[in-house]
Amino acid sequence: MKFKFTLALAVLALSAGYSMAQQGVRKTEITLGSIQDLSGPLAGAGKQTRLGMMLRVDEINEQGGINGRKLKLIVEDSAYDPKKALLAAQKLVNQDKIFMMVGHIGTAQNLAAMPVQFEKNVINFFPLTAAREMYEPFHKLKYSFAATYFDQIRNAAPKLVKEKGIKKVCTLYQDDEFGLEVMRGGEAGLKTLGMEFTEKTSFKRGATDFSSQVAKMKAAGCEMVVLGTVIRETIGAIGESRKTGFNPVFLGSSAAYLDLIHKLGGKAMDGFYAVMTVQNPYLDEASQPIRFWANKYKTKFNEDPGIFSVYGYSIIDNFARAAQKAGPGLSTESFIKAMDTMTMPPDIFGSAPYSFSPTKRLGSDSSRLSQIVDGRWKVVSEYFK
């Protein structure tokens, strides 16, 4: 009896040690965390991301989970504030004991949260920012999926300049890590044509008045403006420009590729170009799979999906593919091993294929152009690198 009792204690100790070694993974459950902007300037995008994630989580759980484990998703609000993102990361990692951070929105917010995650061996999976820091410098716990803001604009700007015969290019950008990436991408792209920005002007995060910046660009005779803006800043800058009779070609990054731009900005947004990777899911989309998905989303949440709904859905879907491949003994190391041999094919939304390796942490560096035409996004180019 004493031997059996000792053996039972040993088994319990081993199982306890296993659960301690791999937080967030239980016999019947995997806990994921995400930090979104649910109350700040990107709340529209954050809400869409959360609902998109919830849709895929529910589908997976209804189908029996991943290798017998159901998904539990905990979403915290950063209000697009790096300090709040840090506090949210501390809660998710240290109190909720998440297995992985998925789809965290914002460049500065991710940079604030990653050290907390990495200290506890928590992967930063497919953050919703295309900043280079999401995969550089190399770290085994970083996985990014989209072409960087830098590369998006580096490739798209000279393409539009040549197509439209533009001589003067200016930039208006948010004065932070995100905006600087867009501006620098524009600089690099123009350099390939032997050009420089005619005028550079910036704004602080959260700004609502762009009259002085627009006046400066108008006075400089800008024919094209590269925007390092997201939602309301894109609408505000273009709206102010139209109001003053300043109508250059406007080009934004994937951060400005949202249905909210034309829904909130109205007719003034027509003609705006943005770099993108996946298609906006309109309810009457010609593609039957996208149309079916969009209507399913609306039935569940009683609102139309947007591009960030697609991002949220796809992030959970790609996590599930890798977790399934990692097998029943899911751990950080087994997930990394699975990811480093993964090739994820294009999805119904037209994404570029993703591939990873032990030395490659960016899934794809391809992007393409879309333009708002008659109040809706229309794809206007093939993928470019």
VEXLO-173089 format. One record per residue (C-alpha): residue number from 1; x, y, z. Coordinates in Angstrom, 2 decimals. Layout:
N
@zado: NUM, xx: X, yy: Y, zz: Z
...
***
This chain:
385
@zado: 1, xx: 0.00, yy: 0.00, zz: 0.00
@zado: 2, xx: 2.83, yy: 2.36, zz: 0.85
@zado: 3, xx: 4.40, yy: 1.72, zz: -2.57
@zado: 4, xx: 1.08, yy: 2.45, zz: -4.35
@zado: 5, xx: 0.60, yy: 5.64, zz: -2.32
@zado: 6, xx: 4.15, yy: 6.83, zz: -3.13
@zado: 7, xx: 3.61, yy: 6.03, zz: -6.83
@zado: 8, xx: 0.35, yy: 7.98, zz: -6.86
@zado: 9, xx: 2.08, yy: 11.00, zz: -5.34
@zado: 10, xx: 4.83, yy: 10.75, zz: -7.94
@zado: 11, xx: 2.29, yy: 10.66, zz: -10.76
@zado: 12, xx: 0.48, yy: 13.69, zz: -9.30
@zado: 13, xx: 3.75, yy: 15.57, zz: -8.96
@zado: 14, xx: 4.67, yy: 14.77, zz: -12.55
@zado: 15, xx: 1.29, yy: 15.90, zz: -13.89
@zado: 16, xx: 1.46, yy: 19.08, zz: -11.80
@zado: 17, xx: 4.95, yy: 19.73, zz: -13.11
@zado: 18, xx: 3.71, yy: 19.26, zz: -16.69
@zado: 19, xx: 0.86, yy: 21.74, zz: -16.25
@zado: 20, xx: 3.25, yy: 24.22, zz: -14.66
@zado: 21, xx: 5.75, yy: 23.75, zz: -17.49
@zado: 22, xx: 3.15, yy: 24.53, zz: -20.15
@zado: 23, xx: 0.73, yy: 27.21, zz: -19.07
@zado: 24, xx: -2.52, yy: 27.67, zz: -20.94
@zado: 25, xx: -2.87, yy: 24.05, zz: -22.03
@zado: 26, xx: -5.10, yy: 21.71, zz: -20.04
@zado: 27, xx: -6.49, yy: 18.30, zz: -20.81
@zado: 28, xx: -9.69, yy: 19.74, zz: -22.31
@zado: 29, xx: -8.86, yy: 23.42, zz: -22.94
@zado: 30, xx: -6.41, yy: 25.83, zz: -24.59
@zado: 31, xx: -6.47, yy: 29.42, zz: -23.29
@zado: 32, xx: -5.65, yy: 32.18, zz: -25.76
@zado: 33, xx: -5.34, yy: 35.89, zz: -25.06
@zado: 34, xx: -5.77, yy: 38.93, zz: -27.27
@zado: 35, xx: -5.44, yy: 42.66, zz: -26.68
@zado: 36, xx: -7.69, yy: 44.88, zz: -28.79
@zado: 37, xx: -8.70, yy: 48.52, zz: -28.88
@zado: 38, xx: -12.32, yy: 48.34, zz: -27.72
@zado: 39, xx: -12.71, yy: 51.94, zz: -26.50
@zado: 40, xx: -10.10, yy: 54.10, zz: -28.26
@zado: 41, xx: -9.49, yy: 55.47, zz: -31.77
@zado: 42, xx: -9.36, yy: 51.96, zz: -33.32
@zado: 43, xx: -12.38, yy: 50.60, zz: -31.44
@zado: 44, xx: -14.19, yy: 49.83, zz: -34.70
@zado: 45, xx: -11.34, yy: 47.62, zz: -35.86
@zado: 46, xx: -10.87, yy: 46.08, zz: -32.41
@zado: 47, xx: -14.51, yy: 45.10, zz: -32.14
@zado: 48, xx: -14.48, yy: 43.52, zz: -35.60
@zado: 49, xx: -11.33, yy: 41.56, zz: -34.76
@zado: 50, xx: -12.85, yy: 40.25, zz: -31.54
@zado: 51, xx: -16.06, yy: 39.12, zz: -33.28
@zado: 52, xx: -14.12, yy: 37.50, zz: -36.12
@zado: 53, xx: -12.05, yy: 35.57, zz: -33.58
@zado: 54, xx: -15.16, yy: 34.54, zz: -31.66
@zado: 55, xx: -16.80, yy: 33.21, zz: -34.84
@zado: 56, xx: -13.88, yy: 30.89, zz: -35.60
@zado: 57, xx: -13.46, yy: 29.86, zz: -31.93
@zado: 58, xx: -17.14, yy: 28.88, zz: -31.80
@zado: 59, xx: -16.85, yy: 26.91, zz: -35.05
@zado: 60, xx: -13.79, yy: 25.01, zz: -33.80
@zado: 61, xx: -15.40, yy: 24.21, zz: -30.45
@zado: 62, xx: -18.62, yy: 23.05, zz: -32.13
@zado: 63, xx: -16.49, yy: 20.65, zz: -34.19
@zado: 64, xx: -14.85, yy: 19.15, zz: -31.09
@zado: 65, xx: -11.90, yy: 21.47, zz: -30.60
@zado: 66, xx: -8.24, yy: 20.86, zz: -31.44
@zado: 67, xx: -7.06, yy: 17.34, zz: -30.64
@zado: 68, xx: -9.88, yy: 17.12, zz: -28.09
@zado: 69, xx: -9.27, yy: 20.53, zz: -26.50
@zado: 70, xx: -11.76, yy: 23.40, zz: -26.70
@zado: 71, xx: -10.52, yy: 26.96, zz: -27.19
@zado: 72, xx: -11.02, yy: 29.65, zz: -24.54
@zado: 73, xx: -10.42, yy: 33.23, zz: -25.73
@zado: 74, xx: -9.86, yy: 36.12, zz: -23.30
@zado: 75, xx: -9.84, yy: 39.61, zz: -24.84
@zado: 76, xx: -8.57, yy: 42.70, zz: -23.01
@zado: 77, xx: -8.95, yy: 46.37, zz: -23.98
@zado: 78, xx: -5.88, yy: 48.58, zz: -24.49
@zado: 79, xx: -7.79, yy: 51.65, zz: -25.78
@zado: 80, xx: -4.81, yy: 51.85, zz: -28.23
@zado: 81, xx: -2.61, yy: 52.98, zz: -25.33
@zado: 82, xx: 0.79, yy: 51.21, zz: -24.92
@zado: 83, xx: 0.66, yy: 51.61, zz: -21.12
@zado: 84, xx: -2.75, yy: 49.90, zz: -20.96
@zado: 85, xx: -1.50, yy: 47.24, zz: -23.37
@zado: 86, xx: 1.35, yy: 46.48, zz: -20.95
@zado: 87, xx: -1.09, yy: 46.10, zz: -18.04
@zado: 88, xx: -3.36, yy: 43.91, zz: -20.16
@zado: 89, xx: -0.42, yy: 41.69, zz: -21.14
@zado: 90, xx: 0.60, yy: 41.31, zz: -17.49
@zado: 91, xx: -2.94, yy: 40.21, zz: -16.61
@zado: 92, xx: -3.26, yy: 37.75, zz: -19.50
@zado: 93, xx: 0.19, yy: 36.22, zz: -19.05
@zado: 94, xx: 0.50, yy: 36.16, zz: -15.26
@zado: 95, xx: -3.10, yy: 35.83, zz: -14.02
@zado: 96, xx: -5.04, yy: 34.19, zz: -16.87
@zado: 97, xx: -2.01, yy: 32.04, zz: -17.77
@zado: 98, xx: -2.62, yy: 32.20, zz: -21.53
@zado: 99, xx: -0.89, yy: 29.76, zz: -23.86
@zado: 100, xx: -0.49, yy: 32.34, zz: -26.62
@zado: 101, xx: -1.14, yy: 35.99, zz: -27.50
@zado: 102, xx: -3.09, yy: 36.16, zz: -30.77
@zado: 103, xx: -3.85, yy: 39.11, zz: -33.04
@zado: 104, xx: -2.77, yy: 41.88, zz: -30.63
@zado: 105, xx: -3.54, yy: 45.21, zz: -32.37
@zado: 106, xx: -1.11, yy: 48.12, zz: -32.65
@zado: 107, xx: 2.64, yy: 48.59, zz: -33.13
@zado: 108, xx: 3.54, yy: 50.49, zz: -29.95
@zado: 109, xx: 1.13, yy: 48.28, zz: -28.00
@zado: 110, xx: 2.84, yy: 45.06, zz: -29.14
@zado: 111, xx: 6.27, yy: 46.47, zz: -28.39
@zado: 112, xx: 5.11, yy: 47.23, zz: -24.84
@zado: 113, xx: 3.62, yy: 43.77, zz: -24.32
@zado: 114, xx: 6.17, yy: 41.44, zz: -25.90
@zado: 115, xx: 8.79, yy: 41.54, zz: -23.12
@zado: 116, xx: 6.13, yy: 40.39, zz: -20.61
@zado: 117, xx: 5.15, yy: 37.52, zz: -22.89
@zado: 118, xx: 8.64, yy: 36.42, zz: -23.79
@zado: 119, xx: 9.68, yy: 36.25, zz: -20.14
@zado: 120, xx: 7.03, yy: 33.52, zz: -19.71
@zado: 121, xx: 7.67, yy: 31.79, zz: -23.08
@zado: 122, xx: 4.37, yy: 33.05, zz: -24.58
@zado: 123, xx: 4.33, yy: 33.32, zz: -28.38
@zado: 124, xx: 3.23, yy: 36.56, zz: -30.08
@zado: 125, xx: 1.13, yy: 35.11, zz: -32.90
@zado: 126, xx: 0.07, yy: 37.12, zz: -35.97
@zado: 127, xx: -0.15, yy: 40.59, zz: -34.37
@zado: 128, xx: -2.39, yy: 43.10, zz: -36.13
@zado: 129, xx: 0.37, yy: 45.45, zz: -37.14
@zado: 130, xx: 2.69, yy: 45.23, zz: -40.12
@zado: 131, xx: 5.70, yy: 46.78, zz: -38.38
@zado: 132, xx: 9.06, yy: 45.13, zz: -39.00
@zado: 133, xx: 9.60, yy: 44.75, zz: -35.24
@zado: 134, xx: 6.95, yy: 42.01, zz: -35.25
@zado: 135, xx: 9.54, yy: 39.65, zz: -36.74
@zado: 136, xx: 12.84, yy: 41.57, zz: -36.45
@zado: 137, xx: 15.16, yy: 41.09, zz: -34.73
@zado: 138, xx: 14.61, yy: 37.34, zz: -34.90
@zado: 139, xx: 13.00, yy: 35.78, zz: -31.86
@zado: 140, xx: 11.64, yy: 32.25, zz: -31.73
@zado: 141, xx: 8.41, yy: 33.52, zz: -30.13
@zado: 142, xx: 7.57, yy: 36.00, zz: -32.93
@zado: 143, xx: 5.27, yy: 35.08, zz: -35.84
@zado: 144, xx: 4.05, yy: 37.80, zz: -38.19
@zado: 145, xx: 1.89, yy: 37.26, zz: -41.26
@zado: 146, xx: 1.59, yy: 40.42, zz: -43.37
@zado: 147, xx: 3.91, yy: 42.43, zz: -45.59
@zado: 148, xx: 5.35, yy: 45.27, zz: -43.52
@zado: 149, xx: 4.08, yy: 48.84, zz: -43.72
@zado: 150, xx: 7.58, yy: 49.74, zz: -44.91
@zado: 151, xx: 7.51, yy: 47.25, zz: -47.81
@zado: 152, xx: 3.86, yy: 47.96, zz: -48.66
@zado: 153, xx: 4.53, yy: 51.64, zz: -49.28
@zado: 154, xx: 8.05, yy: 51.08, zz: -50.67
@zado: 155, xx: 6.46, yy: 49.04, zz: -53.47
@zado: 156, xx: 3.11, yy: 50.81, zz: -53.92
@zado: 157, xx: 4.29, yy: 54.46, zz: -53.97
@zado: 158, xx: 6.59, yy: 54.24, zz: -57.01
@zado: 159, xx: 3.98, yy: 52.12, zz: -58.82
@zado: 160, xx: 1.38, yy: 54.92, zz: -58.52
@zado: 161, xx: 3.93, yy: 57.65, zz: -59.23
@zado: 162, xx: 4.86, yy: 56.01, zz: -62.54
@zado: 163, xx: 1.27, yy: 55.14, zz: -63.49
@zado: 164, xx: 0.00, yy: 58.68, zz: -62.93
@zado: 165, xx: 3.08, yy: 60.68, zz: -63.93
@zado: 166, xx: 3.35, yy: 62.36, zz: -60.52
@zado: 167, xx: 6.17, yy: 64.85, zz: -59.89
@zado: 168, xx: 5.54, yy: 65.97, zz: -56.29
@zado: 169, xx: 4.90, yy: 63.47, zz: -53.48
@zado: 170, xx: 4.27, yy: 64.45, zz: -49.85
@zado: 171, xx: 3.52, yy: 62.54, zz: -46.66
@zado: 172, xx: 1.33, yy: 63.03, zz: -43.60
@zado: 173, xx: 2.06, yy: 60.52, zz: -40.86
@zado: 174, xx: 1.30, yy: 59.68, zz: -37.24
@zado: 175, xx: 4.29, yy: 60.62, zz: -35.08
@zado: 176, xx: 4.99, yy: 57.15, zz: -33.69
@zado: 177, xx: 6.50, yy: 53.79, zz: -34.70
@zado: 178, xx: 3.63, yy: 53.02, zz: -37.09
@zado: 179, xx: 3.64, yy: 56.37, zz: -38.89
@zado: 180, xx: 7.42, yy: 56.43, zz: -39.18
@zado: 181, xx: 7.40, yy: 52.98, zz: -40.85
@zado: 182, xx: 4.97, yy: 54.26, zz: -43.51
@zado: 183, xx: 6.99, yy: 57.44, zz: -44.06
@zado: 184, xx: 10.29, yy: 55.55, zz: -44.33
@zado: 185, xx: 8.74, yy: 53.08, zz: -46.77
@zado: 186, xx: 7.71, yy: 56.01, zz: -48.92
@zado: 187, xx: 11.22, yy: 57.47, zz: -48.76
@zado: 188, xx: 12.75, yy: 54.15, zz: -49.84
@zado: 189, xx: 10.27, yy: 53.75, zz: -52.70
@zado: 190, xx: 10.79, yy: 57.26, zz: -54.02
@zado: 191, xx: 14.56, yy: 56.80, zz: -53.84
@zado: 192, xx: 14.30, yy: 54.06, zz: -56.49
@zado: 193, xx: 12.91, yy: 56.76, zz: -58.82
@zado: 194, xx: 15.52, yy: 59.34, zz: -57.82
@zado: 195, xx: 12.86, yy: 61.32, zz: -55.92
@zado: 196, xx: 12.33, yy: 62.63, zz: -52.39
@zado: 197, xx: 9.24, yy: 63.82, zz: -50.49
@zado: 198, xx: 8.45, yy: 67.42, zz: -51.41
@zado: 199, xx: 6.89, yy: 67.96, zz: -47.98
@zado: 200, xx: 6.78, yy: 65.89, zz: -44.79
@zado: 201, xx: 4.32, yy: 66.70, zz: -42.01
@zado: 202, xx: 3.18, yy: 64.72, zz: -38.97
@zado: 203, xx: 0.58, yy: 64.67, zz: -36.19
@zado: 204, xx: 0.31, yy: 63.27, zz: -32.67
@zado: 205, xx: -1.71, yy: 60.10, zz: -32.08
@zado: 206, xx: -5.34, yy: 61.06, zz: -31.43
@zado: 207, xx: -5.22, yy: 64.36, zz: -33.37
@zado: 208, xx: -8.49, yy: 65.53, zz: -34.96
@zado: 209, xx: -7.52, yy: 68.81, zz: -36.67
@zado: 210, xx: -5.42, yy: 68.54, zz: -39.83
@zado: 211, xx: -5.98, yy: 72.02, zz: -41.26
@zado: 212, xx: -2.38, yy: 73.23, zz: -40.82
@zado: 213, xx: -0.89, yy: 70.03, zz: -42.30
@zado: 214, xx: -3.25, yy: 70.11, zz: -45.28
@zado: 215, xx: -2.52, yy: 73.81, zz: -45.90
@zado: 216, xx: 1.21, yy: 73.08, zz: -45.87
@zado: 217, xx: 0.88, yy: 70.23, zz: -48.42
@zado: 218, xx: -1.46, yy: 72.24, zz: -50.62
@zado: 219, xx: 0.99, yy: 75.15, zz: -50.65
@zado: 220, xx: 3.78, yy: 72.74, zz: -51.66
@zado: 221, xx: 1.77, yy: 71.64, zz: -54.71
@zado: 222, xx: 1.64, yy: 67.98, zz: -53.69
@zado: 223, xx: 0.14, yy: 65.73, zz: -56.37
@zado: 224, xx: 0.23, yy: 62.61, zz: -54.20
@zado: 225, xx: 0.12, yy: 62.16, zz: -50.42
@zado: 226, xx: 1.32, yy: 59.04, zz: -48.59
@zado: 227, xx: -0.77, yy: 58.70, zz: -45.43
@zado: 228, xx: 0.59, yy: 57.10, zz: -42.27
@zado: 229, xx: -2.92, yy: 57.18, zz: -40.80
@zado: 230, xx: -5.51, yy: 54.70, zz: -39.54
@zado: 231, xx: -9.29, yy: 55.38, zz: -39.34
@zado: 232, xx: -10.40, yy: 58.81, zz: -38.17
@zado: 233, xx: -7.09, yy: 60.44, zz: -39.15
@zado: 234, xx: -7.49, yy: 59.14, zz: -42.72
@zado: 235, xx: -11.06, yy: 60.46, zz: -42.85
@zado: 236, xx: -10.08, yy: 63.75, zz: -41.20
@zado: 237, xx: -7.10, yy: 64.41, zz: -43.48
@zado: 238, xx: -8.87, yy: 63.53, zz: -46.73
@zado: 239, xx: -12.07, yy: 65.32, zz: -45.64
@zado: 240, xx: -10.17, yy: 68.52, zz: -44.80
@zado: 241, xx: -8.33, yy: 68.32, zz: -48.14
@zado: 242, xx: -11.51, yy: 67.92, zz: -50.18
@zado: 243, xx: -13.08, yy: 70.83, zz: -48.29
@zado: 244, xx: -10.22, yy: 73.15, zz: -49.31
@zado: 245, xx: -10.17, yy: 71.99, zz: -52.95
@zado: 246, xx: -6.94, yy: 70.02, zz: -52.48
@zado: 247, xx: -7.37, yy: 66.73, zz: -54.38
@zado: 248, xx: -4.10, yy: 64.82, zz: -54.73
@zado: 249, xx: -3.83, yy: 61.03, zz: -55.07
@zado: 250, xx: -4.04, yy: 59.62, zz: -51.53
@zado: 251, xx: -2.23, yy: 56.37, zz: -50.68
@zado: 252, xx: -2.48, yy: 54.59, zz: -47.32
@zado: 253, xx: -1.13, yy: 51.39, zz: -45.81
@zado: 254, xx: -3.13, yy: 48.29, zz: -44.88
@zado: 255, xx: -3.87, yy: 50.03, zz: -41.55
@zado: 256, xx: -6.26, yy: 52.30, zz: -43.48
@zado: 257, xx: -7.84, yy: 49.49, zz: -45.51
@zado: 258, xx: -11.13, yy: 49.33, zz: -43.61
@zado: 259, xx: -14.78, yy: 49.49, zz: -44.60
@zado: 260, xx: -15.15, yy: 52.13, zz: -41.87
@zado: 261, xx: -13.24, yy: 54.62, zz: -44.05
@zado: 262, xx: -15.99, yy: 54.93, zz: -46.64
@zado: 263, xx: -18.84, yy: 54.15, zz: -44.22
@zado: 264, xx: -17.87, yy: 57.02, zz: -41.93
@zado: 265, xx: -16.14, yy: 59.32, zz: -44.42
@zado: 266, xx: -18.73, yy: 59.12, zz: -47.19
@zado: 267, xx: -18.30, yy: 60.31, zz: -50.77
@zado: 268, xx: -15.14, yy: 62.29, zz: -49.97
@zado: 269, xx: -13.25, yy: 59.00, zz: -49.57
@zado: 270, xx: -13.81, yy: 57.94, zz: -53.20
@zado: 271, xx: -10.51, yy: 57.55, zz: -55.05
@zado: 272, xx: -8.45, yy: 56.72, zz: -51.92
@zado: 273, xx: -5.89, yy: 53.93, zz: -52.47
@zado: 274, xx: -4.72, yy: 51.54, zz: -49.76
@zado: 275, xx: -2.39, yy: 48.58, zz: -49.74
@zado: 276, xx: -4.05, yy: 45.31, zz: -48.69
@zado: 277, xx: -3.74, yy: 41.53, zz: -48.63
@zado: 278, xx: -7.26, yy: 40.16, zz: -48.10
@zado: 279, xx: -10.55, yy: 41.21, zz: -49.63
@zado: 280, xx: -13.23, yy: 43.19, zz: -47.81
@zado: 281, xx: -16.19, yy: 40.83, zz: -47.17
@zado: 282, xx: -19.26, yy: 42.53, zz: -48.63
@zado: 283, xx: -22.60, yy: 40.74, zz: -48.13
@zado: 284, xx: -23.29, yy: 40.86, zz: -51.87
@zado: 285, xx: -19.73, yy: 39.95, zz: -52.90
@zado: 286, xx: -19.49, yy: 38.13, zz: -56.24
@zado: 287, xx: -17.42, yy: 35.36, zz: -54.62
@zado: 288, xx: -19.90, yy: 32.82, zz: -53.21
@zado: 289, xx: -17.61, yy: 31.64, zz: -50.34
@zado: 290, xx: -17.04, yy: 35.22, zz: -49.15
@zado: 291, xx: -20.75, yy: 36.02, zz: -49.48
@zado: 292, xx: -21.70, yy: 32.91, zz: -47.48
@zado: 293, xx: -19.18, yy: 33.74, zz: -44.75
@zado: 294, xx: -20.28, yy: 37.40, zz: -44.55
@zado: 295, xx: -23.93, yy: 36.44, zz: -44.17
@zado: 296, xx: -23.06, yy: 33.86, zz: -41.49
@zado: 297, xx: -21.19, yy: 36.58, zz: -39.55
@zado: 298, xx: -24.12, yy: 39.00, zz: -39.85
@zado: 299, xx: -26.60, yy: 36.34, zz: -38.72
@zado: 300, xx: -24.50, yy: 35.66, zz: -35.60
@zado: 301, xx: -23.60, yy: 39.23, zz: -34.60
@zado: 302, xx: -26.33, yy: 41.29, zz: -36.27
@zado: 303, xx: -23.86, yy: 43.56, zz: -38.06
@zado: 304, xx: -21.91, yy: 43.53, zz: -41.30
@zado: 305, xx: -18.36, yy: 42.13, zz: -41.14
@zado: 306, xx: -15.35, yy: 44.24, zz: -42.08
@zado: 307, xx: -11.76, yy: 43.56, zz: -43.01
@zado: 308, xx: -10.71, yy: 43.23, zz: -39.35
@zado: 309, xx: -13.43, yy: 40.60, zz: -38.89
@zado: 310, xx: -11.57, yy: 38.64, zz: -41.57
@zado: 311, xx: -8.22, yy: 39.19, zz: -39.84
@zado: 312, xx: -9.60, yy: 37.94, zz: -36.51
@zado: 313, xx: -11.21, yy: 34.88, zz: -38.11
@zado: 314, xx: -8.10, yy: 34.01, zz: -40.14
@zado: 315, xx: -5.71, yy: 34.41, zz: -37.19
@zado: 316, xx: -7.64, yy: 31.84, zz: -35.13
@zado: 317, xx: -7.96, yy: 29.58, zz: -38.17
@zado: 318, xx: -4.19, yy: 29.64, zz: -38.78
@zado: 319, xx: -3.49, yy: 29.07, zz: -35.09
@zado: 320, xx: -5.77, yy: 26.02, zz: -35.21
@zado: 321, xx: -3.96, yy: 24.58, zz: -38.25
@zado: 322, xx: -0.61, yy: 24.76, zz: -36.50
@zado: 323, xx: -1.94, yy: 23.56, zz: -33.12
@zado: 324, xx: -3.59, yy: 20.59, zz: -34.83
@zado: 325, xx: -0.30, yy: 19.73, zz: -36.53
@zado: 326, xx: 1.56, yy: 20.07, zz: -33.21
@zado: 327, xx: -0.46, yy: 17.08, zz: -31.95
@zado: 328, xx: -1.98, yy: 16.11, zz: -28.59
@zado: 329, xx: 1.18, yy: 17.04, zz: -26.64
@zado: 330, xx: 0.69, yy: 20.75, zz: -27.35
@zado: 331, xx: 3.44, yy: 22.97, zz: -25.95
@zado: 332, xx: 5.25, yy: 26.11, zz: -26.99
@zado: 333, xx: 8.07, yy: 24.01, zz: -28.42
@zado: 334, xx: 5.81, yy: 21.59, zz: -30.31
@zado: 335, xx: 3.84, yy: 24.53, zz: -31.74
@zado: 336, xx: 7.06, yy: 26.20, zz: -32.93
@zado: 337, xx: 8.20, yy: 22.93, zz: -34.51
@zado: 338, xx: 4.87, yy: 22.68, zz: -36.37
@zado: 339, xx: 4.90, yy: 26.34, zz: -37.46
@zado: 340, xx: 8.44, yy: 26.13, zz: -38.78
@zado: 341, xx: 7.34, yy: 23.60, zz: -41.40
@zado: 342, xx: 4.00, yy: 25.25, zz: -42.22
@zado: 343, xx: 2.82, yy: 26.51, zz: -45.58
@zado: 344, xx: -0.64, yy: 28.06, zz: -45.30
@zado: 345, xx: -2.48, yy: 28.25, zz: -48.64
@zado: 346, xx: -4.50, yy: 31.28, zz: -49.84
@zado: 347, xx: -7.87, yy: 31.47, zz: -48.10
@zado: 348, xx: -11.31, yy: 32.40, zz: -49.47
@zado: 349, xx: -10.48, yy: 36.08, zz: -48.94
@zado: 350, xx: -7.59, yy: 36.01, zz: -51.40
@zado: 351, xx: -4.70, yy: 36.21, zz: -48.96
@zado: 352, xx: -1.20, yy: 35.48, zz: -50.20
@zado: 353, xx: 0.15, yy: 32.06, zz: -49.10
@zado: 354, xx: 2.15, yy: 32.08, zz: -45.85
@zado: 355, xx: 5.26, yy: 30.01, zz: -45.16
@zado: 356, xx: 7.59, yy: 29.83, zz: -42.19
@zado: 357, xx: 10.88, yy: 28.15, zz: -41.27
@zado: 358, xx: 13.30, yy: 28.01, zz: -38.32
@zado: 359, xx: 14.84, yy: 31.25, zz: -39.62
@zado: 360, xx: 11.80, yy: 32.91, zz: -41.26
@zado: 361, xx: 9.22, yy: 34.61, zz: -39.05
@zado: 362, xx: 7.31, yy: 36.66, zz: -41.64
@zado: 363, xx: 4.64, yy: 34.67, zz: -43.46
@zado: 364, xx: 4.48, yy: 36.79, zz: -46.61
@zado: 365, xx: 5.96, yy: 40.00, zz: -48.00
@zado: 366, xx: 3.39, yy: 40.32, zz: -50.81
@zado: 367, xx: 0.69, yy: 42.98, zz: -50.98
@zado: 368, xx: -1.61, yy: 44.60, zz: -53.57
@zado: 369, xx: -3.60, yy: 47.78, zz: -54.12
@zado: 370, xx: -7.27, yy: 48.46, zz: -53.56
@zado: 371, xx: -9.22, yy: 51.68, zz: -54.20
@zado: 372, xx: -12.52, yy: 53.07, zz: -52.95
@zado: 373, xx: -14.77, yy: 53.32, zz: -56.00
@zado: 374, xx: -18.39, yy: 54.44, zz: -55.58
@zado: 375, xx: -18.29, yy: 53.82, zz: -51.83
@zado: 376, xx: -16.70, yy: 50.35, zz: -51.72
@zado: 377, xx: -13.26, yy: 48.80, zz: -51.94
@zado: 378, xx: -12.23, yy: 47.42, zz: -55.32
@zado: 379, xx: -9.03, yy: 45.40, zz: -55.90
@zado: 380, xx: -6.99, yy: 47.25, zz: -58.56
@zado: 381, xx: -3.68, yy: 45.36, zz: -58.75
@zado: 382, xx: -2.12, yy: 41.92, zz: -58.54
@zado: 383, xx: 0.26, yy: 41.05, zz: -55.71
@zado: 384, xx: 3.64, yy: 42.77, zz: -55.80
@zado: 385, xx: 6.77, yy: 42.36, zz: -53.71
***
